[in-house]
C-alpha cells in the first residue's frame, strides 16, 4: 500500500513539475490541427476571417493578383490569431486571419493552472520580504530627538555638511560659501 501511494505521489509530483506543460502542449497541438482543417475549407469571403492591413514601404511597386496561403500566428491584445492568407497590394500587406479561440483558452487554462500550483493566486497579504525582515529585526523609534534641536557642522575643503533636526527636518547638503582671497 505504501509503495503504491508513493508511486502515485511521485507521478503527481512529476506532473506538477513538467507533465502539465507537456499536457497543455499536446492540447495546443491538437487545437492547431483542428484549426488547420478549418482553414482548408475557408475562402476569402468567409465572415469568420479578420482582415489586417499593414502599410509597408517597398522600393518598388508590386501587386499580387491573388491571395496566397500562409502559416503562422500572432497575438494581439491577449488573443491569438492564425494567419490564413496574405496579399501585397501597392503599399499595403493584407493579412486574412481567423480568431484561434481554442488555443487562447488552452493558454489561459495553462496559466491559471501554473498560478494555482505555484500558489500565485492569493495576492492579498503579500508583503515584500525586505519589509518583513526590517519589522522582524529592527525596532522603530519615534520622537526620540524631536524635543532637542541639534546642529552639527563639519567643515571640509569643499562641502559643509549640516545636520539639523528641528521637528522633522531632514539632513541637508549645502555648498560652502565662497571665500574671496586677495
C-alpha positions in Angstrom: 0.0 0.0 0.0 2.8 2.4 0.9 4.6 1.6 -2.3 1.5 2.3 -4.4 0.9 5.6 -2.6 4.5 6.7 -3.0 4.4 5.9 -6.7 1.2 7.8 -7.1 2.6 10.8 -5.3 5.7 10.6 -7.4 3.6 10.8 -10.6 1.6 13.7 -9.2 4.9 15.5 -8.3 6.3 14.9 -11.8 3.1 16.0 -13.4 3.2 19.3 -11.4 6.8 19.9 -12.4 6.8 19.1 -16.1 3.9 16.9 -17.0 1.3 19.7 -17.2 3.4 21.6 -19.7 3.6 18.6 -21.9 -0.1 18.0 -21.5 -1.0 21.6 -22.4 1.5 21.5 -25.3 -0.3 18.4 -26.6 -3.7 20.1 -26.3 -2.3 23.1 -28.2 -1.0 20.9 -31.0 -4.4 19.2 -31.3 -6.1 22.6 -31.5 -3.7 23.6 -34.2 -4.6 20.5 -36.2 -8.3 21.3 -35.8 -7.9 24.9 -36.9 -5.8 23.8 -39.9 -8.6 21.6 -41.1 -11.0 24.5 -40.7 -8.7 26.8 -42.6 -8.6 24.4 -45.6 -12.3 24.9 -46.1 -12.3 28.7 -45.9 -12.3 31.1 -48.8 -11.5 34.9 -48.9 -15.2 35.9 -48.5 -15.8 33.9 -45.3 -17.3 36.1 -42.5 -15.1 34.4 -39.8 -11.9 35.9 -41.4 -10.5 39.1 -40.0 -8.6 41.5 -42.4 -5.5 43.2 -41.2 -3.9 45.8 -43.4 -0.3 46.8 -42.7 1.4 49.6 -44.6 4.8 48.6 -46.0 7.4 50.6 -47.7 8.9 48.8 -50.7 11.5 50.3 -53.1 9.3 49.0 -56.0 5.6 48.7 -56.5 4.1 45.3 -56.6 0.6 43.9 -56.9 -0.3 40.3 -56.3 -3.3 39.1 -58.2 -4.5 36.5 -55.7 -4.1 35.7 -52.0 -1.5 33.1 -51.1 -1.7 30.7 -48.2 0.5 31.4 -45.2 1.2 29.6 -42.0 1.7 31.5 -38.7 0.0 33.2 -35.9 0.1 36.4 -33.9 -1.0 37.6 -30.5 -2.9 40.9 -30.3 -4.3 42.2 -27.0 -4.0 38.8 -25.5 -5.9 36.9 -28.2 -4.3 34.5 -30.7 -5.0 34.9 -34.4 -4.0 32.3 -37.0 -2.8 33.6 -40.4 -4.8 32.2 -43.3 -3.8 34.1 -46.4 -1.8 37.2 -47.4 -1.6 39.6 -50.4 0.5 42.6 -51.2 -1.4 45.4 -52.9 0.6 48.5 -53.8 2.0 49.7 -50.4 -0.2 47.5 -48.2 0.2 44.0 -46.8 -3.2 42.4 -46.4 -3.5 39.5 -44.0 -6.6 37.4 -43.6 -6.6 35.9 -40.1 -9.0 33.7 -38.0 -9.5 34.0 -34.3 -8.0 31.0 -32.6 -10.1 31.0 -29.5 -9.5 27.3 -28.7 -5.7 27.9 -28.4 -6.3 31.1 -26.4 -8.5 29.1 -23.9 -5.8 26.4 -23.6 -3.1 29.1 -22.9 -5.3 30.7 -20.3 -6.0 27.4 -18.6 -2.3 26.6 -18.6 -1.5 30.0 -17.0 -4.3 29.5 -14.4 -3.0 26.0 -13.5 0.5 27.3 -13.2 -0.7 30.1 -10.8 -2.6 27.6 -8.7 0.2 25.0 -8.5 2.7 27.6 -7.5 0.4 29.5 -5.1 0.4 32.7 -7.1 -3.4 33.3 -6.9 -3.6 35.0 -3.5 -2.2 38.5 -3.8 -3.7 39.8 -0.6 -1.5 39.9 2.5 1.7 39.8 0.4 4.5 41.9 1.9 7.9 42.4 0.4 10.5 40.2 2.1 12.7 43.1 2.9 9.9 44.9 4.7 9.1 41.8 6.7 12.8 41.4 7.7 13.0 45.1 8.7 10.0 44.8 11.0 11.3 41.5 12.5 14.8 42.6 13.3 14.6 46.4 13.8 12.6 48.4 16.3 11.2 51.7 15.1 12.0 54.6 17.4 9.8 57.6 17.3 10.1 61.0 18.9 13.5 60.3 20.4 15.1 63.6 19.4 12.2 65.7 18.4 12.3 67.8 21.5 16.1 68.6 21.2 17.3 70.9 18.5 20.6 69.6 17.2 23.0 71.4 14.9 26.3 69.7 13.8 28.6 71.4 11.4 31.5 69.6 9.8 33.8 71.8 7.7 35.9 70.3 4.9 37.6 71.9 1.9 34.7 71.9 -0.4 31.5 71.0 1.4 29.7 72.0 4.5 27.6 69.2 6.0 24.8 70.4 8.2 22.6 68.1 10.2 19.7 70.0 11.6 16.9 68.2 13.5 14.2 70.7 14.2 10.8 68.9 14.5 11.2 66.6 11.5 13.7 68.4 9.2 15.9 66.0 7.4 19.6 66.1 6.6 20.6 68.7 4.1 23.7 69.0 1.9 24.8 72.6 1.3 27.6 74.1 -0.7 30.1 76.2 1.3 30.1 80.0 0.9 32.7 81.3 -1.4 35.7 82.8 0.3 37.4 85.6 -1.6 41.1 85.9 -1.1 43.0 88.9 -2.2 
